[in-house]
Amino acid sequence: MPFHKTMPITINTQTMKNTLLISLGLLLLTGCGNNSETSVDALLSGGDLEAIKARRQELSQQEKDLKISLRRIDSVIASREGNSNMPLVSTLELQPARFDHFLELQGDVQTKQNILLYPEMAGTLEQVYVKDGDQVRKGQALARIDDGGMASGLEQLRTQAALAETTFERQRRLWEQNIGSEIQYLQAKAQYESLTNQIRQAEAQLAKSVIRAPFSGIVDNVMQEQGSTVNPAAGMPVIRLVNLSDMYVEVDVPESYLPSVRPGKEVKIYLPVLGDSITTQVRQTGNYINPTNRSFSVEIPVPNASGTIKPNLTARVSINDYSSEDALLVPPSVISENADGQQYVYLAEDIDENGVGTAVKRLVTTGLSQGDQVEILSGIQAGDRIITEGARRVREGQEIQILNKA
């Protein structure tokens, strides 16, 4: 039996593509020919507007179906050839999300209760009752200055005042009974009132010999040793007292943010030295615009229950000046700009089941940005699929292969 050698069959991909296109076109033409009574010429000559609109919608759908079929054919051909010219891209379906923008500033932690205590009278520092780091209460005695005998003088005045009071009471009772002279009654009264006033003055003067805490806090530094001589005229403080429970940060905010930075706005404070972050709110905004730097002051309370935050610590302040509940957010990398300064993005449209779509350019208006997010104010809408990876490699109307087609 003679043996015949089988020759390999070579399939030309271009020929296959042309064949498929011709077959598809014949199918569409055949479908149209079966409905010759509704041909375009007949509809146009008839002048029925509703029928013309219906026919246009039908043809548009056929055109869309044809494009999808062509993409599928191109996809098969590309896979058979092992080489696809369509750029590979990734997309992101836009969904509304909350967006918070923060104004970044820098300031220092301060406290309104951080004072130096000075002596109110001259003398020797007789006793110091506290040391560095002690917790003290408001009104507590911190140090005492030698009063130079003022306490003894006060006791003598009190003794004299007690006798004057007794004399005055007796004279008053006698005067009420019409016994004795009026001048005796008035002299006793004047003597008692004079001594009472002297006692009050002596007590006030003696009180200056004791240095007391004007508020509760921590003794930060005892600056004068016991036995040293102090004098108000010398301007030498004795003790520094600090209250770490009422801390705050004051920052200067540009005047352009006056409408958006108000009391109650959320604030995030980061303390680099401590590596700690705090969430708080604006407590007070200034009512004066500084003409030097065109800014107004903002005061932000800093909770300090643990006492680890100290005055003059550097703080990075982020004030929430804008929020949106339904913002459309995109990465900054997907936004491009043309020669006219217009910003645009690329969307993926007409996506088939094989993940093949068309790149469509959309001009957009951007808003504020925060980190890796930019708010889009107009040009796109929720549900659009924006091209993220590969956006710089596509062009208007180009067919694209979407990697994340789900």
Protein Blocks (a to p, Z undefined) as FASTA:
>chain_A
ZZdddddddddfklmmmmmmmmmmmmmmmmmmmmmmlgfklmmmnopaklmmmmmmmmmm
mmmmmmmmmmmmmmmmmmmnopafbdcdddddddddddddddddddddddfbdcddddfb
ecddfbacbdehiacdehiafbdcdehhmmmmmmmmmmmmmmmmmmmmmmmmmmmnogaj
fklmmmmmmmmmmmmmmmmmmmmmmmmmpccdfbdcddfbdfbdghiacdfklopafbdc
ddfklgcddddddfklmmmmcghiacddddfknopacddddfbdcfbdcfklopaddddd
dddfkopacghiacdddddfbdcfbbcdddfklpccdfkopacddddehiafkopacddd
ddddddddehjaccdfbhpaehiacdfehplmgcehiacddfblZZ
